[in-house]
């Protein structure tokens, strides 16, 4: 028997999709940049990706789940979780990736589009899911630091990431200033020094 629409919708909402998923995701992000969330349509995504709109609806029942999948699964927005051997090194590498993402020619406009959502509209909730997903990917970085004795066990990874990412996004997207050489290192040190990170992290 064929897969039920409920099952398909569930898989689509979780970010899976057809073989053309990456092309569909990229088209979705491109149109988000060009049109904004309110004017984004499944029909326009299908035309841009070169697929039938029924292919999209088979996996994602509306533009909300489709954009969520694009934000969470597109390789354009992907990051590598570093493992340099020290917490400071990991966070500097992570912050550098954040800076490149929000300033990149292809990715910067997506970041700006996510900021354009109001506090309660659907785009704002999709952005929230994006950042929650990134935090879950980053948690092993902090677990390793605790295991090495660099970070107190009661340290809050979400707070540390928010402080670092907030500084990066504020500098580049809101102040519209470049992330000059040494910027991410200064941000990471400003966050780590007050919470008792062991000096070995700075060797």
CNS distance restraints for C-alpha pairs under 8 A (distance, minus, plus):
assign (resid   3 and name CA) (resid   7 and name CA) 6.54 0.50 0.50
assign (resid   3 and name CA) (resid   8 and name CA) 6.71 0.50 0.50
assign (resid   4 and name CA) (resid   8 and name CA) 6.26 0.50 0.50
assign (resid   5 and name CA) (resid   9 and name CA) 5.97 0.50 0.50
assign (resid   5 and name CA) (resid  58 and name CA) 7.21 0.50 0.50
assign (resid   6 and name CA) (resid  10 and name CA) 6.16 0.50 0.50
assign (resid   7 and name CA) (resid  11 and name CA) 6.26 0.50 0.50
assign (resid   8 and name CA) (resid  12 and name CA) 6.05 0.50 0.50
assign (resid   8 and name CA) (resid  58 and name CA) 6.55 0.50 0.50
assign (resid   8 and name CA) (resid  59 and name CA) 5.44 0.50 0.50
assign (resid   8 and name CA) (resid  60 and name CA) 7.77 0.50 0.50
assign (resid   9 and name CA) (resid  13 and name CA) 5.99 0.50 0.50
assign (resid   9 and name CA) (resid  58 and name CA) 7.25 0.50 0.50
assign (resid   9 and name CA) (resid  59 and name CA) 5.49 0.50 0.50
assign (resid   9 and name CA) (resid  60 and name CA) 5.68 0.50 0.50
assign (resid   9 and name CA) (resid  61 and name CA) 6.21 0.50 0.50
assign (resid  10 and name CA) (resid  14 and name CA) 6.32 0.50 0.50
assign (resid  11 and name CA) (resid  15 and name CA) 6.64 0.50 0.50
assign (resid  11 and name CA) (resid  16 and name CA) 5.64 0.50 0.50
assign (resid  11 and name CA) (resid  17 and name CA) 7.30 0.50 0.50
assign (resid  11 and name CA) (resid  59 and name CA) 7.08 0.50 0.50
assign (resid  12 and name CA) (resid  16 and name CA) 5.09 0.50 0.50
assign (resid  12 and name CA) (resid  17 and name CA) 5.68 0.50 0.50
assign (resid  12 and name CA) (resid  59 and name CA) 4.62 0.50 0.50
assign (resid  12 and name CA) (resid  60 and name CA) 5.06 0.50 0.50
assign (resid  12 and name CA) (resid  65 and name CA) 7.18 0.50 0.50
assign (resid  12 and name CA) (resid  66 and name CA) 7.59 0.50 0.50
assign (resid  12 and name CA) (resid  69 and name CA) 7.39 0.50 0.50
assign (resid  13 and name CA) (resid  59 and name CA) 7.81 0.50 0.50
assign (resid  13 and name CA) (resid  60 and name CA) 6.43 0.50 0.50
assign (resid  13 and name CA) (resid  65 and name CA) 5.24 0.50 0.50
assign (resid  13 and name CA) (resid  66 and name CA) 7.37 0.50 0.50
assign (resid  13 and name CA) (resid  68 and name CA) 7.45 0.50 0.50
assign (resid  13 and name CA) (resid  69 and name CA) 6.68 0.50 0.50
assign (resid  14 and name CA) (resid  69 and name CA) 7.00 0.50 0.50
assign (resid  15 and name CA) (resid  68 and name CA) 7.43 0.50 0.50
assign (resid  15 and name CA) (resid  69 and name CA) 4.39 0.50 0.50
assign (resid  15 and name CA) (resid  70 and name CA) 7.62 0.50 0.50
assign (resid  15 and name CA) (resid  72 and name CA) 7.04 0.50 0.50
assign (resid  15 and name CA) (resid  73 and name CA) 6.37 0.50 0.50
assign (resid  16 and name CA) (resid  21 and name CA) 7.82 0.50 0.50
assign (resid  16 and name CA) (resid  59 and name CA) 7.90 0.50 0.50
assign (resid  16 and name CA) (resid  69 and name CA) 7.45 0.50 0.50
assign (resid  17 and name CA) (resid  21 and name CA) 5.54 0.50 0.50
assign (resid  17 and name CA) (resid  59 and name CA) 5.88 0.50 0.50
assign (resid  18 and name CA) (resid  55 and name CA) 7.75 0.50 0.50
assign (resid  18 and name CA) (resid  59 and name CA) 7.49 0.50 0.50
assign (resid  20 and name CA) (resid  24 and name CA) 6.20 0.50 0.50
assign (resid  21 and name CA) (resid  25 and name CA) 5.94 0.50 0.50
assign (resid  22 and name CA) (resid  26 and name CA) 6.15 0.50 0.50
assign (resid  22 and name CA) (resid  74 and name CA) 6.24 0.50 0.50
assign (resid  22 and name CA) (resid  75 and name CA) 7.65 0.50 0.50
assign (resid  23 and name CA) (resid  27 and name CA) 6.20 0.50 0.50
assign (resid  23 and name CA) (resid  49 and name CA) 5.68 0.50 0.50
assign (resid  24 and name CA) (resid  28 and name CA) 6.12 0.50 0.50
assign (resid  24 and name CA) (resid  45 and name CA) 6.73 0.50 0.50
assign (resid  24 and name CA) (resid  46 and name CA) 7.19 0.50 0.50
assign (resid  24 and name CA) (resid  49 and name CA) 5.26 0.50 0.50
assign (resid  24 and name CA) (resid  70 and name CA) 7.87 0.50 0.50
assign (resid  25 and name CA) (resid  29 and name CA) 6.34 0.50 0.50
assign (resid  25 and name CA) (resid  66 and name CA) 7.73 0.50 0.50
assign (resid  25 and name CA) (resid  67 and name CA) 7.47 0.50 0.50
assign (resid  25 and name CA) (resid  69 and name CA) 7.25 0.50 0.50
assign (resid  25 and name CA) (resid  70 and name CA) 4.44 0.50 0.50
assign (resid  25 and name CA) (resid  71 and name CA) 7.83 0.50 0.50
assign (resid  25 and name CA) (resid  73 and name CA) 7.78 0.50 0.50
assign (resid  25 and name CA) (resid  74 and name CA) 5.91 0.50 0.50
assign (resid  26 and name CA) (resid  30 and name CA) 6.12 0.50 0.50
assign (resid  26 and name CA) (resid  49 and name CA) 7.95 0.50 0.50
assign (resid  26 and name CA) (resid  70 and name CA) 7.11 0.50 0.50
assign (resid  26 and name CA) (resid  74 and name CA) 6.85 0.50 0.50
assign (resid  26 and name CA) (resid  76 and name CA) 7.68 0.50 0.50
assign (resid  27 and name CA) (resid  31 and name CA) 6.16 0.50 0.50
assign (resid  27 and name CA) (resid  45 and name CA) 5.63 0.50 0.50
assign (resid  27 and name CA) (resid  48 and name CA) 5.80 0.50 0.50
assign (resid  27 and name CA) (resid  49 and name CA) 5.61 0.50 0.50
assign (resid  28 and name CA) (resid  32 and name CA) 6.15 0.50 0.50
assign (resid  28 and name CA) (resid  40 and name CA) 7.93 0.50 0.50
assign (resid  28 and name CA) (resid  45 and name CA) 5.58 0.50 0.50
assign (resid  28 and name CA) (resid  66 and name CA) 7.70 0.50 0.50
assign (resid  28 and name CA) (resid  67 and name CA) 6.45 0.50 0.50
assign (resid  28 and name CA) (resid  70 and name CA) 6.77 0.50 0.50
assign (resid  29 and name CA) (resid  33 and name CA) 6.34 0.50 0.50
assign (resid  29 and name CA) (resid  67 and name CA) 7.45 0.50 0.50
assign (resid  29 and name CA) (resid  70 and name CA) 6.87 0.50 0.50
assign (resid  29 and name CA) (resid  71 and name CA) 7.74 0.50 0.50
assign (resid  29 and name CA) (resid 110 and name CA) 6.71 0.50 0.50
assign (resid  30 and name CA) (resid  34 and name CA) 6.30 0.50 0.50
assign (resid  31 and name CA) (resid  35 and name CA) 5.61 0.50 0.50
assign (resid  31 and name CA) (resid  36 and name CA) 7.19 0.50 0.50
assign (resid  31 and name CA) (resid  40 and name CA) 6.31 0.50 0.50
assign (resid  31 and name CA) (resid  44 and name CA) 7.82 0.50 0.50
assign (resid  31 and name CA) (resid  45 and name CA) 7.14 0.50 0.50
assign (resid  32 and name CA) (resid  36 and name CA) 4.74 0.50 0.50
assign (resid  32 and name CA) (resid  37 and name CA) 5.60 0.50 0.50
assign (resid  32 and name CA) (resid  40 and name CA) 6.07 0.50 0.50
assign (resid  32 and name CA) (resid 110 and name CA) 7.36 0.50 0.50
assign (resid  32 and name CA) (resid 113 and name CA) 7.02 0.50 0.50
assign (resid  33 and name CA) (resid 109 and name CA) 6.04 0.50 0.50
assign (resid  33 and name CA) (resid 110 and name CA) 6.02 0.50 0.50
assign (resid  33 and name CA) (resid 113 and name CA) 6.14 0.50 0.50
assign (resid  35 and name CA) (resid  39 and name CA) 5.48 0.50 0.50
assign (resid  35 and name CA) (resid  40 and name CA) 6.06 0.50 0.50
assign (resid  36 and name CA) (resid  40 and name CA) 6.26 0.50 0.50
assign (resid  36 and name CA) (resid 113 and name CA) 6.88 0.50 0.50
assign (resid  37 and name CA) (resid 123 and name CA) 6.75 0.50 0.50
assign (resid  40 and name CA) (resid  44 and name CA) 7.24 0.50 0.50
assign (resid  40 and name CA) (resid  45 and name CA) 7.90 0.50 0.50
assign (resid  40 and name CA) (resid  63 and name CA) 7.45 0.50 0.50
assign (resid  41 and name CA) (resid  45 and name CA) 6.43 0.50 0.50
assign (resid  41 and name CA) (resid  63 and name CA) 6.45 0.50 0.50
assign (resid  42 and name CA) (resid  46 and name CA) 6.16 0.50 0.50
assign (resid  42 and name CA) (resid  53 and name CA) 6.78 0.50 0.50
assign (resid  42 and name CA) (resid  56 and name CA) 7.39 0.50 0.50
assign (resid  42 and name CA) (resid  62 and name CA) 7.13 0.50 0.50
assign (resid  42 and name CA) (resid  63 and name CA) 5.85 0.50 0.50
assign (resid  43 and name CA) (resid  47 and name CA) 6.30 0.50 0.50
assign (resid  43 and name CA) (resid  53 and name CA) 5.88 0.50 0.50
assign (resid  44 and name CA) (resid  48 and name CA) 6.14 0.50 0.50
assign (resid  45 and name CA) (resid  49 and name CA) 5.97 0.50 0.50
assign (resid  46 and name CA) (resid  50 and name CA) 5.85 0.50 0.50
assign (resid  46 and name CA) (resid  51 and name CA) 5.07 0.50 0.50
assign (resid  46 and name CA) (resid  52 and name CA) 5.81 0.50 0.50
assign (resid  46 and name CA) (resid  53 and name CA) 5.10 0.50 0.50
assign (resid  46 and name CA) (resid  56 and name CA) 7.13 0.50 0.50
assign (resid  47 and name CA) (resid  51 and name CA) 6.45 0.50 0.50
assign (resid  47 and name CA) (resid  52 and name CA) 7.50 0.50 0.50
assign (resid  47 and name CA) (resid  53 and name CA) 7.82 0.50 0.50
assign (resid  51 and name CA) (resid  55 and name CA) 6.80 0.50 0.50
assign (resid  51 and name CA) (resid  56 and name CA) 7.93 0.50 0.50
assign (resid  52 and name CA) (resid  56 and name CA) 7.21 0.50 0.50
assign (resid  53 and name CA) (resid  57 and name CA) 6.31 0.50 0.50
assign (resid  54 and name CA) (resid  58 and name CA) 5.91 0.50 0.50
assign (resid  55 and name CA) (resid  59 and name CA) 6.91 0.50 0.50
assign (resid  56 and name CA) (resid  60 and name CA) 5.79 0.50 0.50
assign (resid  56 and name CA) (resid  61 and name CA) 7.71 0.50 0.50
assign (resid  57 and name CA) (resid  61 and name CA) 4.97 0.50 0.50
assign (resid  57 and name CA) (resid  62 and name CA) 6.87 0.50 0.50
assign (resid  60 and name CA) (resid  65 and name CA) 5.73 0.50 0.50
assign (resid  60 and name CA) (resid  66 and name CA) 5.41 0.50 0.50
assign (resid  61 and name CA) (resid  65 and name CA) 6.97 0.50 0.50
assign (resid  61 and name CA) (resid  66 and name CA) 7.75 0.50 0.50
assign (resid  62 and name CA) (resid  66 and name CA) 6.48 0.50 0.50
assign (resid  63 and name CA) (resid  67 and name CA) 5.97 0.50 0.50
assign (resid  64 and name CA) (resid  68 and name CA) 6.18 0.50 0.50
assign (resid  64 and name CA) (resid 122 and name CA) 7.26 0.50 0.50
assign (resid  64 and name CA) (resid 123 and name CA) 7.91 0.50 0.50
assign (resid  64 and name CA) (resid 126 and name CA) 7.63 0.50 0.50
assign (resid  65 and name CA) (resid  69 and name CA) 6.18 0.50 0.50
assign (resid  66 and name CA) (resid  70 and name CA) 6.30 0.50 0.50
assign (resid  67 and name CA) (resid  71 and name CA) 6.09 0.50 0.50
assign (resid  67 and name CA) (resid 126 and name CA) 7.65 0.50 0.50
assign (resid  68 and name CA) (resid  72 and name CA) 6.15 0.50 0.50
assign (resid  68 and name CA) (resid 126 and name CA) 5.79 0.50 0.50
assign (resid  68 and name CA) (resid 129 and name CA) 7.58 0.50 0.50
assign (resid  68 and name CA) (resid 130 and name CA) 7.55 0.50 0.50
assign (resid  69 and name CA) (resid  73 and name CA) 5.63 0.50 0.50
assign (resid  69 and name CA) (resid  74 and name CA) 7.58 0.50 0.50
assign (resid  70 and name CA) (resid  74 and name CA) 5.17 0.50 0.50
assign (resid  71 and name CA) (resid  77 and name CA) 7.03 0.50 0.50
assign (resid  71 and name CA) (resid 130 and name CA) 6.29 0.50 0.50
assign (resid  72 and name CA) (resid  77 and name CA) 7.78 0.50 0.50
assign (resid  72 and name CA) (resid 130 and name CA) 5.93 0.50 0.50
assign (resid  72 and name CA) (resid 133 and name CA) 7.17 0.50 0.50
assign (resid  73 and name CA) (resid  77 and name CA) 7.78 0.50 0.50
assign (resid  73 and name CA) (resid  78 and name CA) 7.44 0.50 0.50
assign (resid  74 and name CA) (resid  78 and name CA) 6.63 0.50 0.50
assign (resid  76 and name CA) (resid 106 and name CA) 7.81 0.50 0.50
assign (resid  76 and name CA) (resid 107 and name CA) 6.96 0.50 0.50
assign (resid  77 and name CA) (resid 101 and name CA) 7.14 0.50 0.50
assign (resid  77 and name CA) (resid 107 and name CA) 6.68 0.50 0.50
assign (resid  79 and name CA) (resid  97 and name CA) 6.88 0.50 0.50
assign (resid  80 and name CA) (resid  94 and name CA) 7.93 0.50 0.50
assign (resid  81 and name CA) (resid  90 and name CA) 7.97 0.50 0.50
assign (resid  81 and name CA) (resid  94 and name CA) 6.94 0.50 0.50
assign (resid  81 and name CA) (resid 137 and name CA) 7.27 0.50 0.50
assign (resid  81 and name CA) (resid 138 and name CA) 6.39 0.50 0.50
assign (resid  81 and name CA) (resid 141 and name CA) 7.35 0.50 0.50
assign (resid  82 and name CA) (resid  90 and name CA) 5.33 0.50 0.50
assign (resid  82 and name CA) (resid  93 and name CA) 6.46 0.50 0.50
assign (resid  82 and name CA) (resid  94 and name CA) 6.66 0.50 0.50
assign (resid  82 and name CA) (resid 141 and name CA) 7.49 0.50 0.50
assign (resid  83 and name CA) (resid  90 and name CA) 5.85 0.50 0.50
assign (resid  83 and name CA) (resid 141 and name CA) 7.14 0.50 0.50
assign (resid  84 and name CA) (resid  89 and name CA) 5.70 0.50 0.50
assign (resid  84 and name CA) (resid  90 and name CA) 5.54 0.50 0.50
assign (resid  85 and name CA) (resid  89 and name CA) 7.18 0.50 0.50
assign (resid  85 and name CA) (resid  90 and name CA) 7.40 0.50 0.50
assign (resid  86 and name CA) (resid  90 and name CA) 6.15 0.50 0.50
assign (resid  86 and name CA) (resid 145 and name CA) 7.01 0.50 0.50
assign (resid  86 and name CA) (resid 150 and name CA) 7.93 0.50 0.50
assign (resid  86 and name CA) (resid 201 and name CA) 5.40 0.50 0.50
assign (resid  87 and name CA) (resid  91 and name CA) 6.10 0.50 0.50
assign (resid  87 and name CA) (resid 141 and name CA) 7.40 0.50 0.50
assign (resid  87 and name CA) (resid 142 and name CA) 7.33 0.50 0.50
assign (resid  87 and name CA) (resid 145 and name CA) 5.63 0.50 0.50
assign (resid  87 and name CA) (resid 150 and name CA) 7.03 0.50 0.50
assign (resid  87 and name CA) (resid 151 and name CA) 7.98 0.50 0.50
assign (resid  87 and name CA) (resid 201 and name CA) 6.18 0.50 0.50
assign (resid  88 and name CA) (resid  92 and name CA) 6.08 0.50 0.50
assign (resid  88 and name CA) (resid 188 and name CA) 6.97 0.50 0.50
assign (resid  88 and name CA) (resid 189 and name CA) 7.64 0.50 0.50
assign (resid  88 and name CA) (resid 192 and name CA) 7.80 0.50 0.50
assign (resid  88 and name CA) (resid 201 and name CA) 5.78 0.50 0.50
assign (resid  88 and name CA) (resid 202 and name CA) 6.79 0.50 0.50
assign (resid  89 and name CA) (resid  93 and name CA) 6.19 0.50 0.50
assign (resid  89 and name CA) (resid 201 and name CA) 7.77 0.50 0.50
assign (resid  90 and name CA) (resid  94 and name CA) 6.09 0.50 0.50
assign (resid  90 and name CA) (resid 141 and name CA) 7.21 0.50 0.50
assign (resid  91 and name CA) (resid  95 and name CA) 5.86 0.50 0.50
assign (resid  91 and name CA) (resid 188 and name CA) 6.55 0.50 0.50
assign (resid  92 and name CA) (resid  96 and name CA) 6.06 0.50 0.50
assign (resid  92 and name CA) (resid 184 and name CA) 6.05 0.50 0.50
assign (resid  92 and name CA) (resid 185 and name CA) 5.82 0.50 0.50
assign (resid  92 and name CA) (resid 188 and name CA) 6.32 0.50 0.50
assign (resid  93 and name CA) (resid  97 and name CA) 6.41 0.50 0.50
assign (resid  94 and name CA) (resid  98 and name CA) 6.35 0.50 0.50
assign (resid  95 and name CA) (resid  99 and name CA) 6.18 0.50 0.50
assign (resid  95 and name CA) (resid 164 and name CA) 6.86 0.50 0.50
assign (resid  95 and name CA) (resid 165 and name CA) 6.95 0.50 0.50
assign (resid  95 and name CA) (resid 168 and name CA) 7.40 0.50 0.50
assign (resid  95 and name CA) (resid 184 and name CA) 5.98 0.50 0.50
assign (resid  95 and name CA) (resid 188 and name CA) 7.88 0.50 0.50
assign (resid  96 and name CA) (resid 100 and name CA) 6.27 0.50 0.50
assign (resid  96 and name CA) (resid 184 and name CA) 6.36 0.50 0.50
assign (resid  97 and name CA) (resid 101 and name CA) 6.07 0.50 0.50
assign (resid  98 and name CA) (resid 102 and name CA) 6.28 0.50 0.50
assign (resid  98 and name CA) (resid 165 and name CA) 7.01 0.50 0.50
assign (resid  98 and name CA) (resid 168 and name CA) 7.09 0.50 0.50
assign (resid  99 and name CA) (resid 103 and name CA) 6.10 0.50 0.50
assign (resid  99 and name CA) (resid 168 and name CA) 6.05 0.50 0.50
assign (resid  99 and name CA) (resid 169 and name CA) 7.55 0.50 0.50
assign (resid  99 and name CA) (resid 172 and name CA) 7.54 0.50 0.50
assign (resid  99 and name CA) (resid 179 and name CA) 6.96 0.50 0.50
assign (resid 100 and name CA) (resid 104 and name CA) 5.48 0.50 0.50
assign (resid 101 and name CA) (resid 107 and name CA) 5.44 0.50 0.50
assign (resid 101 and name CA) (resid 108 and name CA) 6.01 0.50 0.50
assign (resid 101 and name CA) (resid 111 and name CA) 7.85 0.50 0.50
assign (resid 102 and name CA) (resid 107 and name CA) 6.12 0.50 0.50
assign (resid 102 and name CA) (resid 108 and name CA) 4.20 0.50 0.50
assign (resid 102 and name CA) (resid 109 and name CA) 7.68 0.50 0.50
assign (resid 102 and name CA) (resid 111 and name CA) 5.81 0.50 0.50
assign (resid 102 and name CA) (resid 112 and name CA) 7.83 0.50 0.50
assign (resid 102 and name CA) (resid 169 and name CA) 6.91 0.50 0.50
assign (resid 102 and name CA) (resid 172 and name CA) 7.05 0.50 0.50
assign (resid 102 and name CA) (resid 173 and name CA) 7.10 0.50 0.50
assign (resid 103 and name CA) (resid 107 and name CA) 7.03 0.50 0.50
assign (resid 103 and name CA) (resid 108 and name CA) 4.72 0.50 0.50
assign (resid 103 and name CA) (resid 172 and name CA) 6.74 0.50 0.50
assign (resid 103 and name CA) (resid 173 and name CA) 7.78 0.50 0.50
assign (resid 104 and name CA) (resid 108 and name CA) 4.86 0.50 0.50
assign (resid 105 and name CA) (resid 109 and name CA) 7.26 0.50 0.50
assign (resid 106 and name CA) (resid 110 and name CA) 7.40 0.50 0.50
assign (resid 107 and name CA) (resid 111 and name CA) 6.44 0.50 0.50
assign (resid 108 and name CA) (resid 112 and name CA) 6.29 0.50 0.50
assign (resid 109 and name CA) (resid 113 and name CA) 6.08 0.50 0.50
assign (resid 110 and name CA) (resid 114 and name CA) 6.29 0.50 0.50
assign (resid 111 and name CA) (resid 115 and name CA) 6.50 0.50 0.50
assign (resid 112 and name CA) (resid 116 and name CA) 6.44 0.50 0.50
assign (resid 112 and name CA) (resid 173 and name CA) 6.98 0.50 0.50
assign (resid 113 and name CA) (resid 117 and name CA) 7.31 0.50 0.50
assign (resid 114 and name CA) (resid 123 and name CA) 6.74 0.50 0.50
assign (resid 114 and name CA) (resid 124 and name CA) 6.99 0.50 0.50
assign (resid 114 and name CA) (resid 127 and name CA) 5.90 0.50 0.50
assign (resid 115 and name CA) (resid 124 and name CA) 7.72 0.50 0.50
assign (resid 117 and name CA) (resid 121 and name CA) 6.35 0.50 0.50
assign (resid 117 and name CA) (resid 122 and name CA) 7.70 0.50 0.50
assign (resid 117 and name CA) (resid 123 and name CA) 5.33 0.50 0.50
assign (resid 117 and name CA) (resid 124 and name CA) 5.03 0.50 0.50
assign (resid 118 and name CA) (resid 123 and name CA) 7.64 0.50 0.50
assign (resid 118 and name CA) (resid 124 and name CA) 6.10 0.50 0.50
assign (resid 119 and name CA) (resid 124 and name CA) 5.88 0.50 0.50
assign (resid 120 and name CA) (resid 124 and name CA) 6.17 0.50 0.50
assign (resid 120 and name CA) (resid 125 and name CA) 7.13 0.50 0.50
assign (resid 121 and name CA) (resid 125 and name CA) 6.78 0.50 0.50
assign (resid 122 and name CA) (resid 126 and name CA) 6.27 0.50 0.50
assign (resid 123 and name CA) (resid 127 and name CA) 6.13 0.50 0.50
assign (resid 124 and name CA) (resid 128 and name CA) 6.24 0.50 0.50
assign (resid 125 and name CA) (resid 129 and name CA) 6.38 0.50 0.50
assign (resid 126 and name CA) (resid 130 and name CA) 6.34 0.50 0.50
assign (resid 127 and name CA) (resid 131 and name CA) 6.40 0.50 0.50
assign (resid 128 and name CA) (resid 132 and name CA) 6.15 0.50 0.50
assign (resid 129 and name CA) (resid 133 and name CA) 6.06 0.50 0.50
assign (resid 130 and name CA) (resid 134 and name CA) 6.36 0.50 0.50
assign (resid 131 and name CA) (resid 135 and name CA) 6.20 0.50 0.50
assign (resid 132 and name CA) (resid 136 and name CA) 6.39 0.50 0.50
assign (resid 133 and name CA) (resid 137 and name CA) 6.45 0.50 0.50
assign (resid 134 and name CA) (resid 138 and name CA) 6.26 0.50 0.50
assign (resid 135 and name CA) (resid 139 and name CA) 6.17 0.50 0.50
assign (resid 135 and name CA) (resid 157 and name CA) 8.00 0.50 0.50
assign (resid 135 and name CA) (resid 158 and name CA) 6.83 0.50 0.50
assign (resid 135 and name CA) (resid 161 and name CA) 7.64 0.50 0.50
assign (resid 138 and name CA) (resid 142 and name CA) 7.30 0.50 0.50
assign (resid 139 and name CA) (resid 143 and name CA) 6.32 0.50 0.50
assign (resid 139 and name CA) (resid 157 and name CA) 6.79 0.50 0.50
assign (resid 140 and name CA) (resid 144 and name CA) 6.11 0.50 0.50
assign (resid 141 and name CA) (resid 145 and name CA) 6.53 0.50 0.50
assign (resid 142 and name CA) (resid 146 and name CA) 6.28 0.50 0.50
assign (resid 142 and name CA) (resid 151 and name CA) 7.61 0.50 0.50
assign (resid 142 and name CA) (resid 157 and name CA) 6.58 0.50 0.50
assign (resid 143 and name CA) (resid 147 and name CA) 6.22 0.50 0.50
assign (resid 144 and name CA) (resid 148 and name CA) 6.19 0.50 0.50
assign (resid 145 and name CA) (resid 149 and name CA) 6.28 0.50 0.50
assign (resid 145 and name CA) (resid 150 and name CA) 5.22 0.50 0.50
assign (resid 145 and name CA) (resid 151 and name CA) 5.51 0.50 0.50
assign (resid 146 and name CA) (resid 150 and name CA) 5.78 0.50 0.50
assign (resid 146 and name CA) (resid 151 and name CA) 4.75 0.50 0.50
assign (resid 146 and name CA) (resid 152 and name CA) 6.17 0.50 0.50
assign (resid 146 and name CA) (resid 153 and name CA) 5.76 0.50 0.50
assign (resid 149 and name CA) (resid 198 and name CA) 7.37 0.50 0.50
assign (resid 150 and name CA) (resid 197 and name CA) 5.36 0.50 0.50
assign (resid 150 and name CA) (resid 198 and name CA) 4.93 0.50 0.50
assign (resid 150 and name CA) (resid 200 and name CA) 7.43 0.50 0.50
assign (resid 150 and name CA) (resid 201 and name CA) 6.64 0.50 0.50
assign (resid 151 and name CA) (resid 155 and name CA) 6.89 0.50 0.50
assign (resid 151 and name CA) (resid 196 and name CA) 7.28 0.50 0.50
assign (resid 151 and name CA) (resid 197 and name CA) 5.36 0.50 0.50
assign (resid 151 and name CA) (resid 198 and name CA) 7.06 0.50 0.50
assign (resid 152 and name CA) (resid 195 and name CA) 8.00 0.50 0.50
assign (resid 152 and name CA) (resid 196 and name CA) 7.47 0.50 0.50
assign (resid 152 and name CA) (resid 197 and name CA) 7.46 0.50 0.50
assign (resid 155 and name CA) (resid 195 and name CA) 7.95 0.50 0.50
assign (resid 156 and name CA) (resid 160 and name CA) 6.48 0.50 0.50
assign (resid 157 and name CA) (resid 161 and name CA) 6.10 0.50 0.50
assign (resid 158 and name CA) (resid 162 and name CA) 5.97 0.50 0.50
assign (resid 159 and name CA) (resid 163 and name CA) 6.13 0.50 0.50
assign (resid 160 and name CA) (resid 164 and name CA) 6.35 0.50 0.50
assign (resid 160 and name CA) (resid 191 and name CA) 6.90 0.50 0.50
assign (resid 161 and name CA) (resid 165 and name CA) 5.78 0.50 0.50
assign (resid 161 and name CA) (resid 166 and name CA) 7.97 0.50 0.50
assign (resid 162 and name CA) (resid 166 and name CA) 5.46 0.50 0.50
assign (resid 163 and name CA) (resid 167 and name CA) 6.26 0.50 0.50
assign (resid 163 and name CA) (resid 191 and name CA) 6.98 0.50 0.50
assign (resid 164 and name CA) (resid 168 and name CA) 6.42 0.50 0.50
assign (resid 164 and name CA) (resid 187 and name CA) 6.32 0.50 0.50
assign (resid 164 and name CA) (resid 188 and name CA) 6.51 0.50 0.50
assign (resid 164 and name CA) (resid 191 and name CA) 7.16 0.50 0.50
assign (resid 165 and name CA) (resid 169 and name CA) 6.01 0.50 0.50
assign (resid 166 and name CA) (resid 170 and name CA) 5.86 0.50 0.50
assign (resid 167 and name CA) (resid 171 and name CA) 6.04 0.50 0.50
assign (resid 167 and name CA) (resid 187 and name CA) 7.12 0.50 0.50
assign (resid 168 and name CA) (resid 172 and name CA) 6.19 0.50 0.50
assign (resid 168 and name CA) (resid 179 and name CA) 7.67 0.50 0.50
assign (resid 168 and name CA) (resid 184 and name CA) 7.69 0.50 0.50
assign (resid 169 and name CA) (resid 173 and name CA) 5.36 0.50 0.50
assign (resid 169 and name CA) (resid 174 and name CA) 6.91 0.50 0.50
assign (resid 170 and name CA) (resid 174 and name CA) 4.91 0.50 0.50
assign (resid 170 and name CA) (resid 175 and name CA) 6.02 0.50 0.50
assign (resid 171 and name CA) (resid 175 and name CA) 5.04 0.50 0.50
assign (resid 171 and name CA) (resid 176 and name CA) 6.18 0.50 0.50
assign (resid 171 and name CA) (resid 177 and name CA) 5.63 0.50 0.50
assign (resid 171 and name CA) (resid 178 and name CA) 7.16 0.50 0.50
assign (resid 171 and name CA) (resid 179 and name CA) 7.10 0.50 0.50
assign (resid 172 and name CA) (resid 176 and name CA) 4.68 0.50 0.50
assign (resid 172 and name CA) (resid 177 and name CA) 5.12 0.50 0.50
assign (resid 172 and name CA) (resid 178 and name CA) 5.89 0.50 0.50
assign (resid 172 and name CA) (resid 179 and name CA) 6.70 0.50 0.50
assign (resid 173 and name CA) (resid 177 and name CA) 7.70 0.50 0.50
assign (resid 179 and name CA) (resid 183 and name CA) 5.76 0.50 0.50
assign (resid 179 and name CA) (resid 184 and name CA) 7.40 0.50 0.50
assign (resid 182 and name CA) (resid 186 and name CA) 6.16 0.50 0.50
assign (resid 183 and name CA) (resid 187 and name CA) 6.29 0.50 0.50
assign (resid 184 and name CA) (resid 188 and name CA) 6.15 0.50 0.50
assign (resid 185 and name CA) (resid 189 and name CA) 6.13 0.50 0.50
assign (resid 186 and name CA) (resid 190 and name CA) 6.07 0.50 0.50
assign (resid 187 and name CA) (resid 191 and name CA) 6.37 0.50 0.50
assign (resid 188 and name CA) (resid 192 and name CA) 6.12 0.50 0.50
assign (resid 189 and name CA) (resid 193 and name CA) 5.78 0.50 0.50
assign (resid 190 and name CA) (resid 194 and name CA) 7.34 0.50 0.50
assign (resid 191 and name CA) (resid 195 and name CA) 7.53 0.50 0.50
assign (resid 192 and name CA) (resid 196 and name CA) 7.04 0.50 0.50
assign (resid 192 and name CA) (resid 197 and name CA) 5.95 0.50 0.50
assign (resid 193 and name CA) (resid 197 and name CA) 6.20 0.50 0.50
assign (resid 197 and name CA) (resid 201 and name CA) 7.09 0.50 0.50
assign (resid 199 and name CA) (resid 203 and name CA) 7.22 0.50 0.50
